[in-house]
Amino acid sequence: MDKHDGTIVREGVPFIVGLGLLAAALFGIGLKGLAAVACAAMLFVAFFFRNPERAVPGEKGLVVSPADGRVLRVEEVQLDGLLQGPHRKVSIFMNVFNVHVNRIPQAGRVERIEYRAGKFLSADLDKASADNERNTVLIRTAEGKAYLTIQIAGLIARRIVCWIGEGMEVARGQRFGLICFGSRLEVILPPDSRILVQPGQKVRAGETPLGVL
């Protein structure tokens, strides 16, 4: 069983409890209007940190979406970092109403995790891909194919959470982290991968096929 399953992810509990206590305190001193606002904020935060189950497909070689949201771009890129040379990139934008729990696109071994500080531009802008705060995860499959999953902070997002570590074996669809309050996920696949989505398409973490390795 995934230790990060449950109706609400644990990172959201302090926010929910704090807002609930604030609402109760405001109501107790007669500030019912403000109490209602605090209660509404508590319900929204609980909605934001929801953590639903997903039906993960089992087809061999399939890469699933790491995030709920909308496909921004599908493009060819030239890499000079953890991976080298031509690759294929799928960029996904998550707004504040999407489920923000991130999932592993394809099973394998985590070879490297690199965090980089950066800006907090709106995550739907192309330059956010290069300039914003990010956490990059390099995973190599049992067949020896390497790919990247990149968590990118957005305009409101100020915290990237990653639950996995280097050397871990991870499963397709496994929860591996989240980004608080609106953000962007990118998956970079080998150049011979077949892409199954297109810009504008809505995707669901752990369920929607992005491509085939």
C-alpha positions as CSV (number, residue, x, y, z in Angstrom):
1,M,0.0,0.0,0.0
2,D,1.2,3.5,-0.8
3,K,2.0,5.2,2.5
4,H,0.9,8.5,1.0
5,D,-2.6,7.4,0.2
6,G,-5.6,8.7,2.1
7,T,-8.4,11.2,1.5
8,I,-6.2,14.2,2.3
9,V,-2.4,14.4,1.9
10,R,-0.7,15.0,5.2
11,E,0.9,18.3,4.1
12,G,-2.6,19.8,4.0
13,V,-3.6,18.9,7.5
14,P,-1.8,21.8,9.3
15,F,-3.6,24.3,7.0
16,I,-7.0,22.7,7.5
17,V,-6.6,22.4,11.3
18,G,-5.4,26.0,11.6
19,L,-8.2,27.4,9.5
20,G,-10.7,25.3,11.4
21,L,-9.5,26.6,14.8
22,L,-9.5,30.2,13.4
23,A,-13.1,29.8,12.3
24,A,-14.1,28.4,15.7
25,A,-12.4,31.2,17.5
26,L,-14.0,33.9,15.3
27,F,-17.4,32.4,15.8
28,G,-16.8,32.2,19.5
29,I,-16.2,35.9,19.8
30,G,-19.2,36.8,17.6
31,L,-17.5,37.5,14.3
32,K,-19.7,35.2,12.3
33,G,-19.0,36.8,8.9
34,L,-15.2,36.4,9.3
35,A,-15.8,32.9,10.7
36,A,-17.7,32.0,7.6
37,V,-14.8,33.2,5.4
38,A,-12.3,31.2,7.4
39,C,-14.6,28.1,7.2
40,A,-14.9,28.6,3.4
41,A,-11.1,28.9,3.2
42,M,-10.7,25.6,5.2
43,L,-13.1,23.8,2.8
44,F,-11.1,25.0,-0.2
45,V,-7.8,23.9,1.3
46,A,-9.2,20.5,2.1
47,F,-10.4,20.3,-1.6
48,F,-7.0,21.4,-2.8
49,F,-5.1,18.7,-0.8
50,R,-7.5,15.9,-1.8
51,N,-5.8,12.7,-2.7
52,P,-8.1,10.4,-4.8
53,E,-7.4,6.9,-5.9
54,R,-6.6,6.3,-9.6
55,A,-6.9,3.3,-11.9
56,V,-3.3,2.9,-13.2
57,P,-3.1,1.2,-16.7
58,G,-0.8,-1.8,-16.9
59,E,0.2,-1.9,-20.6
60,K,4.0,-2.5,-21.0
61,G,6.0,0.6,-21.9
62,L,3.2,3.1,-21.3
63,V,4.0,6.4,-19.7
64,V,1.2,8.0,-17.7
65,S,0.6,11.6,-16.8
66,P,2.4,12.7,-13.5
67,A,-0.3,15.4,-12.9
68,D,-3.9,16.4,-13.4
69,G,-4.2,19.4,-15.6
70,R,-4.0,20.6,-19.2
71,V,-1.2,19.8,-21.8
72,L,0.5,23.1,-22.7
73,R,3.1,21.9,-25.1
74,V,4.5,18.8,-26.9
75,E,7.9,19.5,-28.3
76,E,11.3,18.3,-29.3
77,V,14.1,19.6,-27.0
78,Q,17.9,19.4,-26.9
79,L,19.2,18.6,-23.5
80,D,22.6,19.3,-21.8
81,G,22.3,18.2,-18.2
82,L,21.2,15.0,-16.5
83,L,20.3,13.7,-19.9
84,Q,22.0,14.7,-23.2
85,G,20.9,15.2,-26.8
86,P,17.5,15.3,-28.4
87,H,14.4,14.3,-26.4
88,R,10.6,14.8,-26.4
89,K,8.9,17.0,-23.8
90,V,5.3,17.1,-22.6
91,S,4.4,20.1,-20.4
92,I,1.3,20.1,-18.2
93,F,-0.2,23.0,-16.3
94,M,-2.1,22.5,-13.0
95,N,-4.5,25.2,-11.9
96,V,-5.6,25.6,-8.3
97,F,-8.7,23.5,-8.9
98,N,-6.7,20.4,-10.1
99,V,-5.6,17.5,-7.8
100,H,-2.0,18.4,-7.0
101,V,-0.6,15.0,-6.0
102,N,2.0,14.0,-8.5
103,R,2.5,10.4,-9.7
104,I,5.3,8.4,-11.3
105,P,4.9,8.1,-15.1
106,Q,6.7,4.8,-15.6
107,A,8.3,2.2,-13.2
108,G,12.0,2.2,-12.6
109,R,14.9,3.2,-10.3
110,V,15.4,6.8,-9.2
111,E,19.0,7.7,-10.3
112,R,19.1,11.4,-9.5
113,I,17.1,14.1,-7.9
114,E,18.1,17.7,-8.4
115,Y,16.5,20.8,-6.8
116,R,17.1,24.2,-8.2
117,A,15.9,27.5,-6.8
118,G,14.4,30.0,-9.2
119,K,11.6,32.5,-9.9
120,F,7.9,32.1,-9.4
121,L,6.5,33.1,-12.8
122,S,3.1,32.0,-13.8
123,A,3.5,28.3,-14.6
124,D,1.6,28.5,-17.9
125,L,4.2,30.7,-19.4
126,D,6.9,29.1,-21.6
127,K,9.7,30.9,-19.7
128,A,8.6,29.3,-16.4
129,S,10.1,26.1,-17.8
130,A,13.5,27.6,-17.8
131,D,13.4,30.2,-15.0
132,N,11.2,28.9,-12.2
133,E,12.1,26.9,-9.0
134,R,12.1,23.2,-9.9
135,N,12.8,19.7,-8.7
136,T,14.0,17.2,-11.4
137,V,13.7,13.5,-11.0
138,L,15.7,11.1,-13.3
139,I,14.3,7.6,-13.5
140,R,15.7,4.7,-15.4
141,T,13.4,1.8,-16.4
142,A,14.3,-1.9,-16.1
143,E,14.9,-1.8,-19.9
144,G,17.5,0.9,-19.4
145,K,15.5,3.8,-20.8
146,A,15.9,7.1,-18.8
147,Y,13.4,9.9,-18.5
148,L,12.9,13.0,-16.4
149,T,9.9,14.2,-14.4
150,I,10.2,17.9,-13.5
151,Q,8.1,19.6,-10.8
152,I,8.0,23.4,-11.5
153,A,6.7,26.0,-9.0
154,G,4.3,28.6,-10.3
155,L,3.1,32.1,-9.4
156,I,1.3,31.1,-6.2
157,A,3.2,27.8,-5.5
158,R,5.9,28.3,-3.0
159,R,6.6,24.8,-1.9
160,I,7.7,21.7,-3.9
161,V,7.3,18.4,-2.0
162,C,9.0,15.2,-3.1
163,W,8.5,12.0,-1.2
164,I,11.0,9.8,-3.0
165,G,14.8,9.5,-2.8
166,E,17.7,8.5,-5.0
167,G,18.1,4.7,-5.3
168,M,14.4,4.0,-4.7
169,E,12.5,1.6,-6.9
170,V,9.2,3.3,-7.9
171,A,6.1,2.0,-9.6
172,R,4.0,3.5,-12.4
173,G,1.2,5.6,-10.8
174,Q,2.9,5.8,-7.4
175,R,2.4,9.1,-5.6
176,F,5.8,10.9,-5.4
177,G,5.0,14.4,-4.3
178,L,3.0,17.6,-4.8
179,I,3.4,21.3,-5.5
180,C,1.3,23.6,-3.4
181,F,-1.2,25.9,-5.1
182,G,-0.8,25.9,-8.9
183,S,2.2,24.7,-10.9
184,R,3.6,22.9,-13.8
185,L,4.9,19.3,-14.5
186,E,7.1,18.3,-17.4
187,V,8.0,14.8,-18.6
188,I,11.0,14.4,-20.9
189,L,11.2,11.1,-22.8
190,P,13.7,9.5,-25.1
191,P,13.6,10.7,-28.7
192,D,12.1,7.5,-30.1
193,S,9.1,7.6,-27.7
194,R,5.6,7.8,-29.2
195,I,3.6,10.7,-27.8
196,L,-0.1,10.1,-27.3
197,V,-1.4,13.6,-26.2
198,Q,-1.7,17.0,-27.8
199,P,-1.8,20.6,-26.6
200,G,-5.0,21.6,-24.9
201,Q,-5.9,18.0,-23.8
202,K,-6.9,17.4,-20.2
203,V,-5.0,14.7,-18.4
204,R,-5.3,12.8,-15.0
205,A,-2.4,11.8,-12.9
206,G,-1.7,8.1,-13.0
207,E,-4.4,7.4,-15.5
208,T,-4.0,9.3,-18.8
209,P,-1.4,7.8,-21.2
210,L,1.2,10.4,-22.3
211,G,3.3,8.2,-24.5
212,V,5.0,4.9,-25.1
213,L,8.7,4.3,-24.5
